[in-house]
Amino acid sequence: MIGGSQRDLTAWAPAGKPRRRPGRIVFWVLVAISAALVAAGIGIAAVTFRQYTDPTAAMEPTITPGEHVLVTLGADARRGDIIVFHPPNAPGDLSLKRLIGLPGDKVACCDAQGRVTVDGKALGETYIDGPPSKIKFSVTLGPGQIWVMGDNRNISLDSRGWGPARASTIVGHVFAMGNGVSEATFRTPQTYVADGLAPPDHRVPPFAWAVALATAGVLALILLGIVGIVRSAIRRSRARKQPPGHTGYGPYRPYGAPGDAGNAGPPA
């Protein structure tokens, strides 16, 4: 017969399974949320943004040949925007021009001061270098038609040569230009706002939100990584301070410790 009471045997059993720590659950929930922010930022950028390079000098001095431009995808373009579209003379290609007129507009050149007019309103085109146009024209745009011109009017092949383009061919509008290190942001030229041809440009491109979300997620992951390393170091430090034989399931109590009724020693 084994000596000792039944209490002696049950005293050796673990006090129970360790409970899942709330702090650890919160930590991994935050990690998941941060990773989701990064994924959301990348996803938004993928569906709303493209980068193009203009190989021509047709948009000088605004955009120089080989310059990278950042484009918000979609046909929501205003007068004065620089747009990426498929030109009617080469539907398979992409071209960068400035959007001058929208469907229904009367676009003409030139008035008594040699300026381009839209619905009789003269444009103060400070973004061009040279005269607004050496070619005379007067066109009333039909449904779905747009009028585009390059900023380098002396060499640009645009609506003055091949007529109106189709609004349905717009890929997007340029919101910034640069090489990733230094960038210039484009806004609607003031002349279009002053003439009532476009509202003040307070647009925030979806790409900016995408960058903000991804950056917040990455910073949160870095912070959580630091917190995780510190917590792990603290747990290891505490584990080294535990007495030998401690299981981690409850406070350590040597066999036969005072207070164990009938536990006078190990079983025979």
SERO-4910 file (N, C-alpha, C, O; in steps of 0.05 Angstrom, whole numbers):
BEGIN
 pado doro    nc1    nc2    nc3   cac1   cac2   cac3    cc1    cc2    cc3    oc1    oc2    oc3
  Met    A     17    -24      0      0      0      0     18     25      0     38     26     14
  Ile    A     10     44    -15     26     69    -17     19     86      7     -4     90     13
  Gly    A     41     95     21     36    111     44     27    139     37     30    148     15
  Gly    A     15    153     56      7    180     52    -23    181     44    -35    161     37
  Ser    A    -34    204     45    -62    208     40    -66    214     10    -48    220     -5
  Gln    A    -92    214      2    -99    221    -25    -91    250    -31    -84    256    -54
  Arg    A    -91    268    -11    -83    295    -14    -54    297    -22    -46    315    -37
  Asp    A    -38    277    -12     -9    277    -20     -6    275    -50     10    288    -62
  Leu    A    -23    257    -62    -20    252    -91    -30    276   -107    -17    284   -127
  Thr    A    -53    287    -99    -64    310   -114    -48    335   -111    -49    353   -128
  Ala    A    -32    336    -90    -16    360    -86      6    362   -107     16    384   -112
  Trp    A     13    339   -119     34    339   -140     23    348   -167     39    355   -184
  Ala    A     -3    349   -171    -15    355   -197    -13    386   -202    -14    401   -183
  Pro    A    -10    394   -227    -10    423   -233    -36    435   -225    -57    423   -224
  Ala    A    -34    461   -218    -58    475   -209    -78    480   -231   -101    487   -225
  Gly    A    -70    476   -256    -88    481   -278    -73    493   -302    -50    501   -299
  Lys    A    -85    493   -325    -72    504   -349    -69    535   -346    -86    548   -335
  Pro    A    -47    546   -356    -43    574   -354    -64    589   -371    -71    580   -393
  Arg    A    -75    611   -361    -94    626   -376    -81    643   -397    -58    653   -393
  Arg    A    -94    647   -419    -84    664   -441    -83    692   -431   -103    703   -421
  Arg    A    -61    705   -433    -57    732   -422    -71    752   -440    -67    752   -465
  Pro    A    -88    770   -429   -101    791   -445    -82    808   -460    -87    817   -482
  Gly    A    -59    814   -447    -39    832   -460    -29    820   -486    -25    834   -506
  Arg    A    -25    793   -486    -15    780   -511    -36    781   -533    -30    784   -556
  Ile    A    -62    777   -525    -84    778   -545    -85    806   -557    -87    808   -582
  Val    A    -84    826   -540    -85    854   -550    -61    859   -569    -64    872   -590
  Phe    A    -38    849   -562    -14    853   -578    -17    842   -606    -12    856   -626
  Trp    A    -27    818   -609    -30    805   -635    -53    818   -651    -52    818   -675
  Val    A    -73    827   -637    -95    842   -651    -84    867   -663    -90    874   -686
  Leu    A    -67    881   -648    -55    906   -659    -36    900   -682    -35    915   -702
  Val    A    -22    878   -681     -4    870   -703    -21    865   -728    -14    874   -750
  Ala    A    -44    851   -725    -61    846   -748    -72    871   -760    -73    874   -784
  Ile    A    -81    890   -743    -91    915   -752    -70    931   -767    -76    943   -788
  Ser    A    -46    932   -757    -24    946   -770    -17    934   -797    -13    948   -817
  Ala    A    -17    908   -798    -11    894   -824    -34    900   -844    -29    903   -868
  Ala    A    -59    902   -834    -81    908   -852    -79    937   -863    -86    941   -886
  Leu    A    -69    955   -847    -65    983   -856    -44    984   -879    -48    998   -899
  Val    A    -23    969   -875     -2    968   -897    -14    956   -922    -10    966   -944
  Ala    A    -29    934   -919    -41    921   -943    -61    940   -956    -63    941   -981
  Ala    A    -77    954   -940    -97    973   -951    -83    995   -966    -92   1003   -988
  Gly    A    -61   1006   -955    -47   1027   -969    -36   1018   -996    -38   1032  -1016
  Ile    A    -24    994   -996    -14    983  -1021    -36    978  -1041    -33    984  -1065
  Gly    A    -59    968  -1031    -81    963  -1049    -93    988  -1061    -99    988  -1085
  Ile    A    -96   1009  -1045   -107   1034  -1055    -88   1046  -1076    -98   1055  -1097
  Ala    A    -62   1045  -1071    -43   1056  -1090    -44   1041  -1116    -42   1052  -1138
  Ala    A    -48   1014  -1114    -47    998  -1139    -71   1004  -1157    -68   1001  -1182
  Val    A    -94   1012  -1146   -117   1016  -1163   -123   1045  -1169   -141   1051  -1185
  Thr    A   -108   1063  -1157   -114   1092  -1161    -91   1108  -1172    -94   1132  -1177
  Phe    A    -68   1095  -1176    -44   1111  -1182    -26   1097  -1203    -24   1072  -1203
  Arg    A    -15   1113  -1220      5   1103  -1239     27   1124  -1242     23   1147  -1237
  Gln    A     51   1114  -1251     73   1132  -1256     80   1130  -1286     82   1108  -1297
  Tyr    A     83   1153  -1299     90   1154  -1327    114   1172  -1331    121   1188  -1314
  Thr    A    126   1169  -1355    148   1186  -1363    141   1198  -1390    133   1184  -1408
  Asp    A    144   1225  -1392    139   1238  -1417    164   1240  -1433    183   1254  -1425
  Pro    A    166   1226  -1456    191   1226  -1471    194   1251  -1489    215   1254  -1501
  Thr    A    173   1267  -1492    173   1289  -1511    177   1316  -1496    176   1318  -1472
  Ala    A    181   1336  -1512    184   1364  -1502    158   1380  -1505    159   1404  -1502
  Ala    A    136   1366  -1511    111   1380  -1517     99   1394  -1492     83   1412  -1495
  Met    A    107   1386  -1468     96   1399  -1444    117   1417  -1430    112   1426  -1408
  Glu    A    139   1423  -1443    157   1443  -1432    144   1470  -1432    128   1476  -1449
  Pro    A    151   1487  -1413    171   1483  -1391    160   1470  -1366    174   1466  -1347
  Thr    A    134   1462  -1367    122   1450  -1343    134   1423  -1337    142   1417  -1314
  Ile    A    136   1406  -1357    147   1379  -1354    169   1375  -1375    164   1379  -1399
  Thr    A    193   1369  -1366    215   1365  -1385    216   1336  -1394    206   1318  -1380
  Pro    A    228   1331  -1417    230   1303  -1428    243   1284  -1408    264   1291  -1396
  Gly    A    231   1261  -1404    242   1241  -1385    233   1245  -1357    240   1229  -1340
  Glu    A    218   1266  -1351    208   1271  -1324    187   1251  -1316    169   1244  -1333
  His    A    188   1242  -1291    167   1223  -1281    143   1239  -1271    146   1259  -1257
  Val    A    119   1231  -1278     95   1243  -1268     78   1223  -1254     77   1199  -1262
  Leu    A     65   1231  -1233     47   1214  -1217     18   1221  -1224     10   1244  -1224
  Val    A      3   1200  -1231    -23   1204  -1243    -45   1191  -1226    -43   1167  -1219
  Thr    A    -66   1206  -1219    -89   1195  -1207   -107   1183  -1229   -116   1198  -1247
  Leu    A   -113   1158  -1228   -129   1145  -1248   -158   1153  -1247   -169   1159  -1225
  Gly    A   -171   1154  -1270   -199   1162  -1271   -204   1186  -1289   -185   1201  -1295
  Ala    A   -228   1189  -1298   -235   1210  -1318   -244   1235  -1305   -255   1253  -1318
  Asp    A   -241   1238  -1278   -250   1262  -1264   -229   1284  -1267   -214   1290  -1248
  Ala    A   -228   1296  -1290   -208   1317  -1296   -223   1343  -1300   -245   1344  -1309
  Arg    A   -209   1365  -1293   -219   1392  -1295   -204   1407  -1316   -183   1400  -1325
  Arg    A   -216   1429  -1325   -202   1447  -1343   -176   1456  -1329   -177   1463  -1305
  Gly    A   -155   1457  -1344   -130   1465  -1332   -112   1442  -1323    -88   1445  -1319
  Asp    A   -124   1418  -1319   -109   1395  -1311    -90   1385  -1334    -97   1388  -1357
  Ile    A    -68   1374  -1326    -51   1359  -1345    -61   1330  -1344    -61   1317  -1323
  Ile    A    -70   1320  -1367    -82   1293  -1368    -65   1274  -1384    -49   1281  -1401
  Val    A    -68   1248  -1377    -57   1226  -1393    -81   1214  -1408   -101   1207  -1395
  Phe    A    -79   1211  -1434   -101   1201  -1450    -90   1188  -1475    -66   1189  -1481
  His    A   -108   1175  -1490   -102   1162  -1515   -109   1182  -1538   -132   1188  -1542
  Pro    A    -89   1192  -1552    -95   1212  -1573   -108   1200  -1597   -104   1176  -1603
  Pro    A   -125   1215  -1611   -140   1203  -1634   -122   1195  -1657   -130   1178  -1673
  Asn    A    -98   1207  -1659    -81   1200  -1682    -65   1175  -1676    -53   1163  -1695
  Ala    A    -64   1166  -1651    -50   1141  -1643    -64   1129  -1619    -54   1131  -1597
  Pro    A    -87   1116  -1623   -103   1107  -1600    -89   1087  -1582    -96   1084  -1559
  Gly    A    -68   1074  -1592    -54   1055  -1575    -33   1067  -1558    -22   1054  -1540
  Asp    A    -27   1093  -1562     -6   1107  -1547    -19   1123  -1524    -43   1127  -1523
  Leu    A     -1   1133  -1507     -9   1152  -1486      4   1179  -1491     27   1180  -1500
  Ser    A    -10   1200  -1484      0   1227  -1488     -6   1244  -1464    -26   1239  -1450
  Leu    A     11   1264  -1458      6   1283  -1437      0   1310  -1450     17   1320  -1465
  Lys    A    -23   1322  -1443    -30   1348  -1453    -46   1363  -1431    -54   1350  -1411
  Arg    A    -49   1388  -1435    -66   1404  -1416    -94   1404  -1426    -99   1410  -1449
  Leu    A   -113   1399  -1408   -141   1399  -1415   -151   1428  -1415   -153   1441  -1395
  Ile    A   -159   1437  -1439   -168   1465  -1442   -198   1467  -1442   -209   1485  -1428
  Gly    A   -212   1450  -1457   -241   1452  -1459   -255   1426  -1455   -244   1404  -1461
  Leu    A   -279   1427  -1443   -295   1404  -1437   -319   1403  -1457   -324   1423  -1471
  Pro    A   -334   1381  -1458   -357   1380  -1476   -375   1404  -1473   -383   1412  -1451
  Gly    A   -383   1415  -1496   -400   1438  -1496   -386   1465  -1497   -399   1486  -1502
  Asp    A   -360   1466  -1491   -345   1491  -1490   -339   1501  -1519   -337   1485  -1537
  Lys    A   -338   1527  -1521   -328   1539  -1545   -299   1548  -1540   -294   1566  -1524
  Val    A   -280   1536  -1554   -252   1542  -1550   -242   1557  -1575   -247   1548  -1597
  Ala    A   -228   1579  -1571   -219   1595  -1594   -193   1608  -1588   -184   1612  -1565
  Cys    A   -179   1616  -1610   -155   1631  -1609   -152   1647  -1635   -155   1635  -1656
  Cys    A   -148   1672  -1634   -140   1685  -1610   -157   1710  -1607   -168   1720  -1626
  Asp    A   -158   1722  -1582   -173   1746  -1578   -155   1770  -1586   -133   1766  -1597
  Ala    A   -163   1794  -1580   -148   1818  -1588   -120   1819  -1576   -102   1831  -1587
  Gln    A   -117   1806  -1552    -91   1805  -1539    -76   1779  -1545    -55   1774  -1533
  Gly    A    -86   1764  -1564    -72   1739  -1572    -75   1716  -1553    -59   1698  -1552
  Arg    A    -97   1716  -1537   -101   1696  -1517   -121   1675  -1526   -139   1680  -1542
  Val    A   -118   1651  -1514   -138   1629  -1518   -162   1636  -1501   -159   1645  -1478
  Thr    A   -186   1632  -1511   -211   1636  -1496   -227   1611  -1494   -227   1594  -1512
  Val    A   -241   1608  -1471   -260   1586  -1467   -286   1598  -1460   -289   1612  -1439
  Asp    A   -306   1594  -1477   -332   1607  -1474   -329   1637  -1470   -343   1650  -1454
  Gly    A   -311   1649  -1486   -307   1678  -1485   -290   1688  -1463   -284   1712  -1462
  Lys    A   -281   1671  -1445   -264   1679  -1422   -235   1674  -1429   -227   1652  -1435
  Ala    A   -219   1696  -1428   -191   1694  -1436   -174   1681  -1414   -178   1686  -1391
  Leu    A   -155   1664  -1423   -138   1650  -1405   -111   1664  -1402    -98   1671  -1422
  Gly    A   -102   1669  -1377    -76   1679  -1372    -57   1656  -1368    -52   1649  -1345
  Glu    A    -47   1645  -1389    -31   1620  -1388     -2   1625  -1381     15   1627  -1398
  Thr    A      3   1628  -1355     30   1633  -1345     48   1608  -1347     72   1610  -1344
  Tyr    A     36   1585  -1352     51   1560  -1353     64   1555  -1381     79   1536  -1384
  Ile    A     58   1572  -1401     69   1567  -1427     93   1586  -1432     96   1606  -1418
  Asp    A    110   1579  -1451    133   1595  -1458    129   1604  -1488    134   1588  -1506
  Gly    A    121   1628  -1492    116   1638  -1519     87   1645  -1523     72   1646  -1504
  Pro    A     79   1650  -1547     51   1657  -1553     33   1634  -1549     41   1611  -1552
  Pro    A      7   1640  -1541    -12   1618  -1536    -16   1600  -1560    -19   1576  -1556
  Ser    A    -16   1610  -1584    -18   1593  -1608    -13   1610  -1633    -24   1632  -1635
  Lys    A      2   1600  -1651      6   1613  -1677    -15   1603  -1697    -18   1614  -1718
  Ile    A    -30   1583  -1689    -51   1571  -1705    -78   1583  -1696    -84   1581  -1672
  Lys    A    -94   1594  -1713   -120   1604  -1706   -140   1581  -1706   -140   1564  -1724
  Phe    A   -159   1582  -1687   -180   1561  -1687   -204   1571  -1671   -201   1590  -1655
  Ser    A   -226   1560  -1677   -251   1566  -1662   -269   1541  -1664   -279   1535  -1686
  Val    A   -273   1527  -1642   -287   1501  -1642   -307   1500  -1619   -301   1508  -1597
  Thr    A   -331   1491  -1625   -350   1485  -1604   -351   1455  -1601   -357   1440  -1619
  Leu    A   -344   1446  -1577   -341   1417  -1572   -368   1404  -1569   -386   1414  -1556
  Gly    A   -370   1380  -1581   -394   1365  -1579   -394   1347  -1555   -375   1347  -1539
  Pro    A   -415   1331  -1551   -417   1312  -1528   -393   1293  -1529   -386   1281  -1550
  Gly    A   -380   1289  -1506   -358   1270  -1503   -332   1280  -1515   -313   1265  -1517
  Gln    A   -331   1306  -1524   -306   1316  -1536   -291   1335  -1517   -303   1349  -1501
  Ile    A   -265   1334  -1518   -248   1352  -1502   -227   1365  -1520   -220   1354  -1542
  Trp    A   -217   1388  -1511   -196   1402  -1527   -171   1402  -1510   -171   1411  -1487
  Val    A   -149   1392  -1521   -124   1390  -1506   -101   1404  -1522   -101   1405  -1547
  Met    A    -82   1416  -1507    -59   1429  -1520    -35   1425  -1502    -37   1424  -1478
  Gly    A    -12   1423  -1515     13   1421  -1500     21   1449  -1491     13   1469  -1502
  Asp    A     38   1450  -1470     47   1476  -1460     69   1488  -1478     72   1512  -1479
  Asn    A     83   1471  -1493    102   1481  -1512     88   1483  -1539     89   1466  -1556
  Arg    A     73   1505  -1542     55   1508  -1565     69   1508  -1592     57   1503  -1613
  Asn    A     95   1515  -1593    109   1516  -1618    114   1489  -1631    116   1487  -1655
  Ile    A    116   1468  -1614    122   1441  -1625    101   1420  -1619    101   1398  -1630
  Ser    A     82   1427  -1601     63   1406  -1592     43   1399  -1614     31   1416  -1627
  Leu    A     40   1373  -1619     19   1363  -1636     -5   1356  -1618     -3   1339  -1601
  Asp    A    -27   1371  -1622    -49   1368  -1604    -76   1373  -1619    -77   1369  -1643
  Ser    A    -96   1382  -1605   -123   1386  -1617   -122   1406  -1640   -140   1405  -1657
  Arg    A   -103   1423  -1641   -101   1442  -1663    -95   1428  -1689   -101   1438  -1711
  Gly    A    -82   1404  -1686    -75   1389  -1710    -94   1366  -1716   -102   1363  -1740
  Trp    A   -102   1351  -1696   -119   1328  -1701   -147   1331  -1690   -163   1312  -1689
  Gly    A   -154   1355  -1681   -182   1360  -1673   -187   1351  -1644   -169   1343  -1630
  Pro    A   -212   1352  -1635   -219   1344  -1608   -213   1315  -1602   -214   1298  -1620
  Ala    A   -206   1310  -1577   -202   1282  -1568   -227   1273  -1554   -245   1289  -1548
  Arg    A   -229   1247  -1548   -252   1236  -1534   -247   1236  -1504   -226   1228  -1495
  Ala    A   -267   1245  -1489   -265   1246  -1460   -262   1217  -1449   -250   1213  -1428
  Ser    A   -273   1198  -1463   -272   1170  -1454   -244   1158  -1456   -239   1137  -1445
  Thr    A   -225   1173  -1469   -198   1162  -1471   -180   1173  -1449   -156   1166  -1448
  Ile    A   -191   1189  -1430   -175   1199  -1408   -168   1177  -1389   -185   1162  -1380
  Val    A   -142   1174  -1383   -132   1154  -1364   -132   1165  -1336   -138   1151  -1317
  Gly    A   -124   1190  -1334   -122   1203  -1308   -110   1231  -1311   -103   1239  -1333
  His    A   -107   1244  -1288    -94   1271  -1288    -70   1271  -1270    -68   1256  -1250
  Val    A    -50   1287  -1278    -25   1289  -1264    -29   1305  -1238    -40   1327  -1239
  Phe    A    -20   1294  -1216    -21   1309  -1191      6   1316  -1179      8   1333  -1161
  Ala    A     27   1304  -1190     54   1311  -1181     74   1302  -1202     69   1286  -1220
  Met    A     98   1313  -1199    120   1307  -1217    145   1305  -1200    149   1321  -1182
  Gly    A    162   1286  -1207    187   1284  -1192    200   1257  -1196    191   1240  -1211
  Asn    A    222   1253  -1181    238   1229  -1183    236   1212  -1158    252   1194  -1155
  Gly    A    218   1218  -1140    215   1203  -1115    230   1216  -1092    225   1210  -1069
  Val    A    249   1234  -1099    265   1248  -1078    254   1276  -1074    248   1284  -1052
  Ser    A    251   1290  -1096    239   1317  -1096    216   1317  -1115    219   1308  -1138
  Glu    A    193   1327  -1107    169   1326  -1123    156   1354  -1123    157   1368  -1103
  Ala    A    142   1360  -1145    126   1384  -1147     97   1376  -1151     91   1359  -1167
  Thr    A     79   1388  -1135     51   1382  -1137     37   1401  -1156     42   1425  -1157
  Phe    A     19   1390  -1173      4   1406  -1192    -23   1413  -1181    -37   1396  -1169
  Arg    A    -31   1437  -1184    -58   1447  -1178    -70   1460  -1202    -55   1468  -1221
  Thr    A    -96   1463  -1202   -109   1477  -1224    -98   1505  -1227    -98   1520  -1207
  Pro    A    -88   1513  -1250    -78   1541  -1254    -98   1562  -1246   -122   1558  -1250
  Gln    A    -89   1583  -1233   -107   1603  -1222   -124   1616  -1243   -147   1625  -1236
  Thr    A   -115   1618  -1268   -131   1631  -1288   -158   1617  -1292   -178   1631  -1298
  Tyr    A   -159   1591  -1290   -184   1576  -1293   -202   1581  -1270   -227   1582  -1273
  Val    A   -191   1583  -1246   -207   1589  -1222   -218   1617  -1223   -242   1621  -1218
  Ala    A   -201   1636  -1231   -210   1664  -1232   -232   1668  -1253   -249   1685  -1249
  Asp    A   -230   1653  -1275   -251   1656  -1296   -276   1639  -1291   -295   1640  -1306
  Gly    A   -276   1625  -1268   -299   1608  -1262   -301   1583  -1279   -322   1571  -1280
  Leu    A   -279   1575  -1291   -278   1551  -1307   -272   1526  -1291   -275   1504  -1301
  Ala    A   -262   1529  -1267   -256   1507  -1249   -257   1516  -1220   -251   1540  -1215
  Pro    A   -265   1499  -1202   -266   1507  -1173   -237   1508  -1162   -219   1496  -1174
  Pro    A   -233   1521  -1139   -207   1520  -1126   -199   1491  -1121   -215   1474  -1114
  Asp    A   -174   1485  -1126   -164   1457  -1125   -156   1449  -1097   -133   1455  -1088
  His    A   -174   1436  -1083   -168   1425  -1056   -168   1395  -1057   -170   1382  -1036
  Arg    A   -164   1383  -1080   -165   1354  -1082   -141   1341  -1068   -118   1351  -1069
  Val    A   -147   1319  -1054   -126   1303  -1042   -125   1277  -1058   -145   1262  -1057
  Pro    A   -104   1271  -1072   -103   1247  -1088   -105   1222  -1070    -94   1221  -1049
  Pro    A   -119   1201  -1080   -120   1176  -1064    -92   1165  -1057    -89   1151  -1037
  Phe    A    -73   1171  -1074    -46   1162  -1069    -35   1172  -1042    -21   1159  -1027
  Ala    A    -43   1197  -1035    -34   1209  -1010    -46   1193   -986    -32   1188   -967
  Trp    A    -72   1186   -988    -84   1169   -967    -70   1142   -966    -66   1131   -944
  Ala    A    -63   1131   -989    -50   1105   -990    -23   1106   -975    -16   1088   -960
  Val    A     -8   1127   -981     18   1130   -968     15   1134   -938     30   1122   -922
  Ala    A     -6   1150   -930    -10   1154   -901    -18   1128   -887     -7   1123   -865
  Leu    A    -35   1112   -899    -43   1087   -887    -19   1068   -885    -15   1056   -863
  Ala    A     -5   1065   -906     18   1046   -906     39   1055   -886     51   1038   -873
  Thr    A     45   1081   -885     65   1091   -867     56   1087   -838     73   1079   -821
  Ala    A     31   1092   -832     21   1088   -805     23   1058   -797     31   1052   -775
  Gly    A     17   1040   -816     19   1012   -810     47   1003   -805     52    987   -787
  Val    A     66   1013   -822     94   1005   -818    105   1015   -792    119   1001   -778
  Leu    A     99   1041   -785    108   1052   -760     97   1036   -736    110   1031   -716
  Ala    A     71   1029   -738     59   1013   -717     72    986   -714     76    977   -691
  Leu    A     78    973   -736     92    947   -735    119    949   -722    127    932   -707
  Ile    A    134    971   -729    160    975   -717    157    979   -686    172    967   -671
  Leu    A    138    995   -678    134   1000   -650    126    974   -636    136    968   -614
  Leu    A    108    959   -648     99    934   -636    122    914   -634    124    899   -615
  Gly    A    139    914   -655    163    897   -654    181    903   -631    191    885   -617
  Ile    A    185    929   -625    201    938   -603    188    929   -576    202    919   -559
  Val    A    162    933   -574    147    925   -550    150    895   -546    154    885   -524
  Gly    A    147    879   -568    149    851   -566    177    842   -556    179    823   -540
  Ile    A    198    855   -566    225    848   -558    229    854   -528    241    838   -514
  Val    A    219    877   -519    221    884   -491    206    865   -474    216    856   -453
  Arg    A    181    858   -482    165    840   -466    178    812   -464    179    800   -443
  Ser    A    190    803   -486    203    777   -486    227    778   -468    233    758   -454
  Ala    A    242    799   -468    266    802   -451    258    801   -421    271    789   -405
  Ile    A    235    815   -415    225    816   -387    217    788   -378    223    780   -356
  Arg    A    203    773   -396    194    746   -389    218    727   -384    218    711   -366
  Arg    A    239    729   -401    263    713   -397    277    720   -371    287    702   -357
  Ser    A    277    745   -365    290    754   -340    275    743   -316    287    734   -296
  Arg    A    248    743   -317    232    732   -295    235    702   -293    236    691   -271
  Ala    A    237    689   -316    240    660   -316    266    651   -302    267    631   -288
  Arg    A    287    667   -307    313    660   -295    313    663   -264    328    650   -250
  Lys    A    294    680   -254    293    685   -226    275    665   -211    275    665   -187
  Gln    A    260    647   -226    243    628   -213    260    606   -201    280    598   -211
  Pro    A    251    595   -177    266    572   -165    264    548   -182    246    545   -198
  Pro    A    283    529   -179    284    504   -194    258    488   -190    248    487   -167
  Gly    A    248    476   -211    225    459   -209    199    473   -213    177    461   -213
  His    A    200    500   -215    175    515   -219    164    510   -247    178    512   -267
  Thr    A    138    504   -248    126    496   -274    114    519   -288    108    517   -312
  Gly    A    110    541   -275     98    564   -288     67    564   -285     54    582   -295
  Tyr    A     56    542   -273     27    540   -270     16    553   -245     -8    556   -242
  Gly    A     33    559   -227     24    570   -201     48    576   -184     70    570   -192
  Pro    A     44    586   -160     67    592   -142     81    566   -134     68    546   -128
  Tyr    A    107    567   -133    123    543   -126    121    538    -96    123    556    -79
  Arg    A    116    512    -89    114    505    -61    127    477    -58    117    458    -69
  Pro    A    150    475    -44    164    449    -42    146    428    -29    127    434    -14
  Tyr    A    151    403    -36    136    381    -25    140    380      5    162    382     16
  Gly    A    118    377     19    119    375     48    121    402     61    127    404     85
  Ala    A    114    423     46    115    450     58     94    452     79     73    439     78
  Pro    A     99    469     99     79    473    121     52    482    109     51    498     90
  Gly    A     31    471    120      4    478    110     -8    456     94    -32    457     89
  Asp    A      8    436     86     -3    413     71    -10    392     92      7    377    101
  Ala    A    -35    390     99    -45    372    119    -40    343    110    -46    336     88
  Gly    A    -28    327    127    -23    299    121     -1    295    102      3    273     92
  Asn    A     14    315     95     35    313     75     61    313     90     76    333     90
  Ala    A     67    291    102     91    289    119    115    281    104    137    283    115
  Gly    A    113    273     80    137    264     65    128    251     40    105    247     35
  Pro    A    147    243     23    141    229     -2    129    203      3    133    191     24
  Pro    A    113    193    -16    100    167    -12    120    145    -10    141    146    -24
  Ala    A    115    124      6    133    102      9    133     84    -15    147     64    -15
***
